[in-house]
């Protein structure tokens, strides 16, 4: 499933799908748009569901981000949680 399809299915994302979105954002993904803030958001959400790899990548990204960027990523994660339900791990 591509990045666009995953984002379109947001209300039903698993931790592994959130992790994949984080990887795509942190590496440029299919569109080549490198985005640390969104990468941190997706890794944070996946880590909250127990994804250990996402937790490690989130920490690594945080070392490359400003406090303002981290705060924005956390705000976006809270916004996501307020408007979407994550699917339990299968």
GUZALUM-807210 format. One record per residue (C-alpha): residue in three letters; x, y negated, z; residue number from 1. Coordinates in nm, 4 decimals, decimal comma. Layout:
// GUZALUM-807210
 residuo     east    north       up num
     Ala        X        Y        Z NUM
...
// end
This chain:
// GUZALUM-807210
 residuo     east    north       up num
     Unk   0,0000   0,0000   0,0000   1
     Unk   0,1437  -0,3396  -0,1010   2
     Unk   0,1824  -0,6451   0,1214   3
     Unk  -0,1220  -0,8196  -0,0260   4
     Unk  -0,3404  -0,5127   0,0266   5
     Unk  -0,2193  -0,4788   0,3857   6
     Unk  -0,2916  -0,8439   0,4611   7
     Unk  -0,6369  -0,8102   0,3061   8
     Unk  -0,7051  -0,5168   0,5408   9
     Unk  -0,5882  -0,7121   0,8484  10
     Unk  -0,8745  -0,6166   1,0829  11
     Unk  -0,7735  -0,2519   1,0511  12
     Unk  -0,3925  -0,2597   1,0695  13
     Unk  -0,1939  -0,0011   1,2619  14
     Unk   0,1349  -0,0786   1,4346  15
     Unk   0,3272   0,0769   1,1434  16
     Unk   0,1417  -0,1417   0,8923  17
     Unk   0,2139  -0,4508   1,1030  18
     Unk   0,5778  -0,3403   1,1183  19
     Unk   0,5864  -0,3127   0,7368  20
     Unk   0,4437  -0,6648   0,7061  21
     Unk   0,7158  -0,7868   0,9415  22
     Unk   0,9822  -0,6187   0,7293  23
     Unk   0,8384  -0,7685   0,4116  24
     Unk   0,8332  -1,1183   0,5601  25
     Unk   1,1847  -1,0866   0,7037  26
     Unk   1,3399  -0,9608   0,3798  27
     Unk   1,1363  -1,1468   0,1212  28
     Unk   0,9158  -0,8471   0,0394  29
     Unk   0,7430  -0,8142  -0,2939  30
     Unk   0,6984  -1,1887  -0,3412  31
     Unk   1,0512  -1,2841  -0,2327  32
     Unk   0,9180  -1,5298   0,0277  33
     Unk   1,1492  -1,5049   0,3301  34
     Unk   0,9444  -1,6085   0,6384  35
     Unk   1,0890  -1,5605   0,9877  36
     Unk   0,7821  -1,7019   1,1629  37
     Unk   0,5417  -1,4543   1,0041  38
     Unk   0,7950  -1,1736   1,0415  39
     Unk   0,8174  -1,2449   1,4143  40
     Unk   0,4363  -1,2576   1,4351  41
     Unk   0,3948  -0,9144   1,2743  42
     Unk   0,6805  -0,7573   1,4714  43
     Unk   0,5326  -0,9020   1,7910  44
     Unk   0,1892  -0,7565   1,7153  45
     Unk   0,3370  -0,4163   1,6260  46
     Unk   0,5512  -0,4205   1,9414  47
     Unk   0,2416  -0,4914   2,1488  48
     Unk   0,1021  -0,1630   2,0142  49
     Unk   0,4151   0,0236   2,1205  50
     Unk   0,6280   0,0137   1,8049  51
     Unk   0,9872   0,0250   1,9356  52
     Unk   1,1479  -0,0622   1,6016  53
     Unk   0,9322  -0,3741   1,5806  54
     Unk   1,0401  -0,4708   1,9316  55
     Unk   1,4066  -0,4473   1,8290  56
     Unk   1,3577  -0,6460   1,5081  57
     Unk   1,1556  -0,9118   1,6936  58
     Unk   1,4442  -0,9599   1,9384  59
     Unk   1,6942  -0,9777   1,6531  60
     Unk   1,4863  -1,2377   1,4695  61
     Unk   1,4406  -1,4453   1,7836  62
     Unk   1,8191  -1,4919   1,7953  63
     Unk   1,7996  -1,6586   1,4524  64
     Unk   1,4988  -1,8815   1,5269  65
     Unk   1,4502  -2,2138   1,7029  66
     Unk   1,2316  -2,2295   2,0144  67
     Unk   0,9728  -2,4161   1,8054  68
     Unk   0,9649  -2,1403   1,5433  69
     Unk   0,9234  -1,8733   1,8113  70
     Unk   0,6418  -2,0727   1,9714  71
     Unk   0,4673  -2,0999   1,6324  72
     Unk   0,5052  -1,7250   1,5714  73
     Unk   0,3593  -1,6524   1,9139  74
     Unk   0,0720  -1,8923   1,8477  75
     Unk  -0,0019  -1,7121   1,5200  76
     Unk   0,0058  -1,3747   1,6974  77
     Unk  -0,2402  -1,4999   1,9610  78
     Unk  -0,4618  -1,6392   1,6851  79
     Unk  -0,4544  -1,3023   1,5084  80
     Unk  -0,5500  -1,1215   1,8290  81
     Unk  -0,8366  -1,3625   1,8875  82
     Unk  -0,9851  -1,2989   1,5430  83
     Unk  -0,8919  -0,9383   1,4553  84
     Unk  -0,9092  -0,5971   1,6075  85
     Unk  -0,6136  -0,3651   1,5602  86
     Unk  -0,6789  -0,0022   1,4713  87
     Unk  -0,5510   0,2468   1,7306  88
     Unk  -0,2444   0,4443   1,6253  89
     Unk  -0,3313   0,7563   1,4291  90
// end
